[in-house]
Amino acid sequence: QVQLVESGGGLVQAGGSLQLSCATSGRNFSSYAMGWFRQAPGKEREVVASISWSGETTYYADVVKGRFTISRDNAKNTVYLQMNKLKPEDTAVYHCAADGRSMWAIAGGSFGSWGQGTQVTVSS
């Protein structure tokens, strides 16, 4: 199992950018598909992006497509989420997720491990 620790959240104005990082520990990071999901108060959990173990294939939810970019550095055991053109509706706690099956499992909302999350607040 992999342990996940997110960082990089904060308060930003609408239209601004943030980059989230997820540092992992445990074996065989490069064999895990990774992703990010978010949860806002009173709302359902929402997967925003996932990436294959190689980094060659990515998935984005329609609501973030063209604004968010997921990437990974297998040498550093880290996955990133670059968020641009942020909107107030992007406000949520963002969690990193890992799964040993595939990125499509994460895209479908199923993952084996996830972190505590980092708060992202976008002011209007």
Disulfide bonds with the S-S distance in Angstrom:
Cys22-Cys96 2.20
